[in-house]
Amino acid sequence: MSFDLQLQGLRALVTGGTKGVGFAVVQRLHEAGAQVMATARSAPSTPTEGVSFVAADLATAAGAADVAQAVLERWGGVDILVNVVGGSSAPGGGFAALDDAQWYRELNQNLMPAVRLDRALLPAMLARGSGVIIHVSSIQRLLPLPESTTAYAAAKAALSTYSKALSKEVTPRGVRVLRVSPGWIETDAAIALAERVATQAGTDYEGGKQIIMRSLGGIPLGRPAKPQEVADLITFLVSPRAGSISGSEHVIDGGTIPTV
Ligand SMILES: NC(=O)c1ccc[n+]([C@@H]2O[C@H](COP(=O)([O-])OP(=O)(O)OC[C@H]3O[C@@H](n4cnc5c(N)ncnc54)[C@H](OP(=O)(O)O)[C@@H]3O)[C@@H](O)[C@H]2O)c1
């Protein structure tokens, strides 16, 4: 028996769609037959045939408005909005290293892109009475690492709470809203970090990974998730197969969160 995800022809916008998790989501949705638009600041090094791309800085209101306009002009709306963009550039040093500019940077990178794009693209979903929105959060909303990710973790917590509120508001009107919270993911950036850690500690790549995993309190599975594994979860959640799932958080962390 085949397991068709029933994504053929659906219109999907994926933010942060050129690297890491976002790139993997773009590939999965495209393979599944969806029409896909990816966005990021720079075009992908190898464009995928059949996937459109819009360049914009989503940390700004103008960038979010440009992306929404491109989507509305091209398609009139989307069936699927995957808010992947996020990350942290905050320095180490705990609370004292975080001035107002750093705090706003983390909020503009992790909370406001989704708030602005949802606000622009939800009206067409509500008018149709269908759609699905994913917010990629992080287990750090529950497990903040105070040395360097206090502001990032707080921004992801805000994103998660916003996502839940939105799901309560719009699920009765046909739009599903979900959170996906990964633990450590072996993206290209993570590989580069593990290599740097390994060099500093005089060990190999696997040794570098072990050091990072220990700093997270350990990963019972013994390895980070692959971007494609996170993309598989998201691809299922946005599909009509997951039509009765809304308002929930889906953790993909190999068991990192130590509590129930
Ligand atoms: N990696 C992890 O271990 C991990 C763990 C938990 C949660 N997460 C979350 O998962 C999501 C994806 O993370 P990732 O590690 O896969 O990301 P990544 O590899 O760093 O890729 C980030 C993507 O977002 C784009 N981007 C970054 N800043 C942008 C901006 N201001 N405007 C528009 N696009 C921007 C990047 O392209 P440009 O640079 O060209 O703009 C790229 O396509 C994030 O929300 C992250 O917080 C990641």
The ligand as an ORCA input file, in Angstrom:
! r2SCAN-3c Opt
* xyz 0 1
  N      20.741     23.718     14.028
  C      20.294     23.304     15.204
  O      20.936     22.509     15.930
  C      18.940     23.771     15.685
  C      18.431     23.271     16.893
  C      17.169     23.683     17.334
  C      16.429     24.573     16.584
  N      16.964     25.054     15.415
  C      16.132     25.996     14.655
  O      15.903     25.425     13.372
  C      15.799     26.467     12.393
  C      16.763     26.190     11.253
  O      18.082     26.154     11.781
  P      19.302     25.679     10.869
  O      20.427     25.404     11.812
  O      18.847     24.654      9.908
  O      19.615     27.054     10.087
  P      20.865     27.408      9.164
  O      21.527     26.193      8.628
  O      21.679     28.418      9.921
  O      20.139     28.165      7.946
  C      19.473     29.377      8.185
  C      18.646     29.722      6.966
  O      17.947     30.943      7.221
  C      18.394     31.963      6.312
  N      18.450     33.212      7.072
  C      19.230     33.493      8.147
  N      18.996     34.748      8.574
  C      18.057     35.271      7.748
  C      17.411     36.516      7.660
  N      17.712     37.527      8.515
  N      16.492     36.712      6.698
  C      16.185     35.724      5.839
  N      16.755     34.525      5.859
  C      17.695     34.295      6.799
  C      19.750     31.477      5.816
  O      20.108     31.988      4.539
  P      20.887     33.407      4.397
  O      22.041     33.353      5.357
  O      21.289     33.482      2.952
  O      19.882     34.446      4.761
  C      19.479     29.968      5.730
  O      18.720     29.658      4.590
  C      16.058     27.774     13.148
  O      14.839     28.358     13.528
  C      16.821     27.323     14.383
  O      16.675     28.211     15.461
  C      18.191     24.674     14.950
*
